[in-house]
């Protein structure tokens, strides 16, 4: 059987400039682990009661951000995103797939997040709007799979993904030239001052399979 091909976006999506808060303030960061910019008005229309995290916010793994974006014309999506874990694995994890030479020379990363739809649009089937930033300040897109990849499915939002729905997602990124993951980024378009998450990148450890539970009848039969 022919090995399935793996889709890959290792090319630069956006080259990041030095994105900084232009407020010019010398005030201290609000906390040691997160830098949050200030914003007077939402950058996109969102439902009442939804407060957007300001563009330029620098967060840590485990922090939540409420963001808005336009997945298509005249549609606004609002998401509550918590990046929960960053992992790396060996390229051999993809041995069942056909890899190009460039893919074989990449470093694979898994980004796990919990995302709630807090807007008014059904975002079912839409790509998860998260990127990673490598050591060259280049945004990399997630790698989709044509078939199931159990360690990290790397799929779009479930269909439907209606207002109020929550999904736990895992996205695969292949950093070219054995590159490094520096941050996870929400940057829906080039002029947006990105919201980023940073944290420790752990080695992926496959979960241990659950031990089958013995029924009461089988336990009775084992007694002498």
MIDO-95403 format. One line per 5 residues: their letters; for each residue x, y, z of N, C-alpha, C. Coordinates in steps of 0.02 Angstrom, whole numbers. Example, Ala and Ser with C-alpha at 12.3 -4.5 7.8 and 13.67 -1.06 7.14 Angstrom:
<rs>
AS = 660/-284/390/615/-225/390/660/-165/390 | 642/-112/354/684/-53/357/645/2/394
</rs>
This chain:
<rs>
XXXXX = 43/-60/0/0/0/0/44/62/0 | 27/110/-41/66/171/-46/57/213/15 | 112/238/43/107/280/103/73/345/86 | 29/370/132/-5/433/118/43/491/120 | 28/540/80/69/601/81/47/645/138
XXXXX = 94/685/163/78/731/217/84/801/190 | 32/841/201/33/910/178/79/950/223 | 113/1000/194/161/1038/233/163/1110/209 | 163/1155/258/172/1226/241/233/1250/278 | 292/1237/251/354/1258/283/377/1326/257
XXXXX = 344/1351/206/364/1416/179/342/1471/227 | 372/1528/220/355/1584/263/286/1609/245 | 242/1613/295/176/1643/284/181/1718/293 | 213/1739/347/225/1810/358/293/1816/391 | 333/1864/369/395/1879/404/379/1932/455
XXXXX = 392/1918/517/372/1963/570/423/2019/578 | 397/2079/586/439/2133/606/444/2134/682 | 477/2183/708/480/2189/781/414/2216/806 | 368/2173/823/301/2194/843/303/2214/916 | 294/2278/929/296/2302/997/236/2345/1010
XXXXX = 220/2354/1073/166/2399/1093/190/2470/1081 | 152/2510/1044/174/2577/1026/153/2629/1078 | 134/2607/1137/111/2655/1187/166/2698/1214 | 229/2673/1211/285/2714/1235/289/2719/1310 | 254/2678/1346/253/2683/1418/312/2645/1447
XXXXX = 339/2671/1503/393/2637/1539/368/2598/1598 | 302/2589/1604/274/2555/1662/293/2482/1661 | 293/2451/1720/313/2381/1727/260/2336/1698 | 280/2274/1680/233/2224/1655/183/2208/1709 | 121/2191/1690/70/2175/1740/85/2112/1779
XXXXX = 125/2066/1751/145/2006/1787/210/1981/1758 | 248/1939/1794/311/1914/1767/302/1871/1706 | 243/1839/1698/235/1789/1646/196/1814/1585 | 166/1873/1591/124/1895/1535/128/1970/1527 | 131/1993/1465/128/2063/1449/65/2076/1410
XXXXX = 21/2118/1435/-43/2130/1402/-47/2203/1382 | -57/2215/1318/-64/2283/1293/-131/2311/1315 | -141/2375/1301/-205/2407/1317/-240/2427/1253 | -307/2421/1254/-346/2438/1194/-412/2468/1216 | -430/2526/1187/-491/2560/1208/-554/2529/1179
XXXXX = -551/2508/1116/-610/2481/1082/-593/2415/1048 | -643/2369/1041/-630/2306/1006/-610/2319/934 | -564/2279/908/-541/2287/839/-589/2256/789 | -637/2214/812/-690/2187/771/-754/2184/813 | -812/2186/782/-874/2183/821/-885/2114/850
XXXXX = -897/2110/915/-908/2047/950/-970/2053/993 | -999/1997/1014/-1060/2000/1055/-1050/2038/1120 | -1103/2066/1146/-1100/2100/1210/-1076/2051/1263 | -1033/2075/1306/-1006/2033/1359/-941/1999/1341 | -920/2002/1277/-857/1972/1256/-804/2027/1255
XXXXX = -753/2018/1297/-699/2066/1301/-637/2037/1267 | -613/2070/1216/-557/2045/1177/-491/2059/1213 | -446/2010/1209/-378/2020/1233/-343/2069/1185 | -311/2120/1211/-281/2170/1166/-227/2142/1122 | -223/2164/1059/-168/2145/1015/-101/2162/1048
XXXXX = -51/2121/1035/14/2132/1064/25/2098/1131 | -27/2066/1158/-20/2033/1222/28/1974/1217 | 72/1968/1266/120/1913/1269/103/1870/1329 | 82/1808/1314/54/1764/1365/99/1703/1374 | 85/1664/1426/120/1602/1439/73/1543/1425
XXXXX = 103/1485/1412/63/1424/1405/20/1416/1467 | -44/1403/1457/-92/1399/1512/-135/1461/1518 | -114/1517/1487/-154/1578/1488/-207/1576/1432 | -261/1612/1444/-316/1616/1395/-315/1684/1360 | -336/1684/1298/-345/1746/1260/-411/1743/1223
XXXXX = -448/1797/1223/-510/1802/1185/-495/1843/1123 | -506/1814/1065/-485/1845/1002/-543/1846/953 | -536/1888/903/-586/1892/849/-549/1894/782 | -580/1867/731/-550/1867/664/-605/1858/613 | -588/1866/550/-635/1859/495/-616/1798/453
XXXXX = -645/1739/466/-627/1680/427/-648/1686/354 | -697/1725/340/-716/1741/271/-749/1809/271 | -762/1836/212/-790/1903/206/-858/1907/240 | -867/1960/279/-930/1974/314/-948/1921/366 | -897/1886/392/-908/1840/447/-855/1853/500
XXXXX = -876/1862/562/-830/1873/617/-836/1814/665 | -779/1785/682/-776/1732/732/-743/1758/795 | -766/1735/852/-736/1754/916/-720/1690/954 | -660/1685/980/-636/1623/1011/-602/1639/1078 | -614/1595/1126/-576/1596/1189/-525/1540/1184
XXXXX = -461/1558/1177/-408/1509/1163/-362/1503/1224 | -352/1442/1247/-301/1428/1297/-251/1379/1267 | -190/1401/1256/-138/1355/1234/-115/1316/1296 | -121/1250/1294/-111/1210/1353/-45/1172/1355 | -15/1159/1297/47/1120/1297/84/1127/1232
XXXXX = 151/1129/1236/196/1129/1178/239/1067/1183 | 243/1029/1128/282/967/1128/323/962/1064 | 377/925/1069/416/908/1009/424/832/1005 | 433/808/945/442/737/934/493/726/879 | 508/664/863/556/649/811/519/642/744
XXXXX = 554/658/690/524/654/624/505/582/607 | 536/534/641/519/464/630/447/448/649 | 416/492/687/346/482/705/301/483/644 | 327/509/588/288/515/526/313/466/473 | 342/411/495/371/363/448/318/330/403
XXXXX = 255/331/424/202/301/383/181/348/326 | 208/408/325/190/457/273/247/467/224 | 229/487/163/280/505/114/306/575/130 | 369/581/145/399/645/163/448/668/110 | 447/732/96/497/760/51/562/768/89
XXXXX = 615/783/53/679/794/86/675/852/135 | 639/904/117/631/962/161/594/942/225 | 542/901/217/504/879/275/547/835/322 | 589/793/292/632/750/332/683/790/372 | 698/850/349/747/892/384/714/941/432
XXXXX = 650/933/445/614/979/489/610/951/560 | 592/995/606/579/975/675/504/978/687 | 472/922/707/400/922/718/382/948/789 | 329/987/791/303/1012/855/228/999/858 | 203/986/918/132/981/931/112/1039/975
XXXXX = 58/1074/956/30/1127/997/-41/1107/1016 | -52/1102/1081/-118/1083/1107/-153/1143/1136 | -218/1148/1124/-256/1205/1148/-329/1185/1160 | -361/1221/1205/-433/1215/1216/-465/1279/1191 | -515/1273/1148/-543/1331/1114/-619/1330/1121
XXXXX = -648/1385/1143/-721/1393/1147/-744/1445/1097 | -798/1430/1062/-829/1478/1017/-872/1526/1057 | -849/1588/1066/-886/1637/1106/-918/1690/1061 | -919/1677/996/-950/1724/950/-1020/1703/930 | -1041/1726/872/-1109/1712/848/-1108/1672/783
XXXXX = -1048/1654/758/-1042/1618/694/-1024/1545/706 | -1053/1501/665/-1032/1431/666/-967/1426/626 | -914/1404/659/-848/1400/628/-829/1329/609 | -879/1285/604/-867/1215/588/-828/1206/523 | -775/1164/526/-735/1150/467/-683/1202/451
XXXXX = -681/1257/488/-632/1310/475/-565/1292/507 | -510/1312/476/-445/1300/507/-439/1336/574 | -402/1306/620/-389/1338/684/-339/1395/671 | -355/1457/691/-313/1514/672/-252/1524/718 | -211/1473/723/-149/1478/763/-90/1460/719
XXXXX = -35/1496/728/28/1484/694/82/1473/746 | 141/1452/724/199/1455/768/251/1501/736 | 293/1528/779/346/1573/758/412/1536/768 | 454/1533/716/518/1499/723/573/1549/743 | 635/1524/746/690/1566/770/707/1623/722
XXXXX = 680/1621/661/691/1675/613/633/1724/610 | 588/1720/661/529/1763/663/484/1754/602 | 478/1692/581/434/1675/524/374/1636/550 | 315/1653/526/255/1617/545/249/1553/503 | 234/1498/536/225/1434/502/153/1410/513
XXXXX = 122/1385/459/55/1358/463/55/1287/490 | -2/1267/518/-9/1197/540/-9/1151/480 | 14/1089/492/17/1038/440/-45/995/444 | -86/992/391/-146/949/392/-129/878/371 | -173/832/389/-164/762/371/-222/738/329
XXXXX = -206/697/279/-259/668/236/-292/609/270 | -260/580/320/-289/524/357/-273/533/431 | -298/488/472/-293/497/544/-221/493/569 | -203/540/613/-139/539/648/-154/545/722 | -154/488/756/-179/484/824/-142/528/874
XXXXX = -75/532/872/-40/573/922/-61/646/923 | -77/673/863/-96/744/858/-135/752/793 | -203/750/795/-243/746/734/-232/803/684 | -218/864/708/-205/922/665/-261/932/614 | -321/938/638/-380/946/595/-412/1014/606
XXXXX = -456/1036/561/-495/1097/572/-543/1088/630 | -580/1142/644/-632/1137/696/-682/1083/676 | -712/1050/726/-764/1001/709/-823/1035/674 | -861/997/638/-918/1024/601/-982/992/627 | -1026/1029/661/-1023/1101/672/-979/1120/731
XXXXX = -961/1185/732/-928/1214/791/-966/1279/805 | -1022/1270/838/-1071/1323/846/-1055/1366/907 | -1087/1424/913/-1078/1466/972/-1089/1426/1036 | -1042/1432/1082/-1046/1395/1145/-1010/1329/1145 | -991/1304/1086/-955/1240/1082/-882/1248/1103
XXXXX = -854/1194/1130/-784/1193/1150/-749/1133/1118 | -687/1143/1096/-649/1089/1065/-578/1089/1093 | -553/1028/1104/-482/1020/1121/-447/1001/1056 | -397/1041/1037/-364/1031/973/-290/1018/983 | -260/984/935/-188/974/932/-167/986/860
XXXXX = -119/1030/850/-96/1048/784/-23/1030/776 | -5/1005/716/64/986/701/96/1042/659 | 157/1059/678/196/1108/640/264/1077/626 | 287/1085/564/353/1060/545/398/1120/532 | 444/1132/577/490/1189/571/547/1170/524
XXXXX = 555/1205/468/606/1185/418/677/1191/445 | 721/1152/415/793/1154/431/805/1142/506 | 767/1095/533/772/1077/604/767/1139/649 | 719/1180/632/710/1243/668/678/1234/736 | 671/1290/770/645/1290/838/579/1327/842
XXXXX = 537/1306/888/474/1341/902/489/1393/956 | 478/1456/938/489/1510/985/425/1533/1019 | 369/1530/984/306/1553/1012/248/1527/970 | 190/1527/1000/127/1515/964/95/1583/953 | 67/1593/894/44/1660/876/-27/1660/849
XXXXX = -67/1708/872/-130/1724/839/-118/1788/801 | -117/1782/735/-106/1840/691/-147/1830/628 | -211/1849/628/-255/1834/572/-238/1871/508 | -204/1927/513/-183/1963/453/-120/2003/468 | -86/2025/415/-18/2050/421/-12/2112/465
XXXXX = -62/2155/466/-56/2217/504/-75/2208/578 | -98/2148/596/-120/2135/665/-59/2126/710 | -56/2162/766/-3/2153/815/-16/2088/852 | 24/2036/842/5/1969/863/-1/1960/939 | -45/1914/957/-50/1889/1025/-10/1824/1026
XXXXX = 36/1818/1074/81/1760/1073/81/1724/1140 | 97/1659/1136/106/1617/1195/176/1588/1192 | 211/1587/1248/275/1554/1253/276/1509/1314 | 321/1461/1313/326/1415/1370/374/1359/1354 | 382/1314/1401/427/1258/1393/401/1210/1340
XXXXX = 446/1188/1297/429/1137/1247/450/1069/1275 | 401/1026/1286/415/961/1316/423/907/1262 | 457/854/1280/462/797/1235/396/758/1237 | 371/742/1177/308/704/1175/318/634/1201 | 273/614/1245/273/546/1273/205/516/1258
XXXXX = 205/461/1221/141/429/1203/106/405/1265 | 40/416/1270/4/393/1330/3/317/1334 | 6/291/1394/3/219/1403/-67/194/1390 | -73/138/1355/-140/111/1342/-175/91/1406 | -240/102/1408/-279/84/1466/-280/8/1475
XXXXX = -271/-13/1537/-276/-85/1551/-348/-107/1551 | -363/-162/1518/-433/-185/1517/-457/-202/1588 | -517/-179/1602/-546/-192/1668/-577/-262/1670 | -562/-297/1723/-590/-364/1731/-660/-360/1758 | -704/-398/1729/-773/-399/1752/-777/-439/1818
XXXXX = -831/-428/1853/-842/-465/1916/-844/-539/1904 | -874/-561/1848/-879/-632/1833/-810/-663/1822 | -766/-625/1788/-699/-652/1776/-660/-657/1839 | -670/-609/1885/-636/-611/1949/-658/-672/1990 | -723/-687/1986/-749/-746/2023/-719/-810/1995
XXXX = -711/-813/1929/-685/-874/1898/-612/-886/1915 | -575/-830/1934/-505/-838/1950/-494/-866/2020 | -546/-862/2063/-539/-887/2131/-532/-964/2131 | -488/-991/2175/-479/-1063/2177/-540/-1098/2204
</rs>
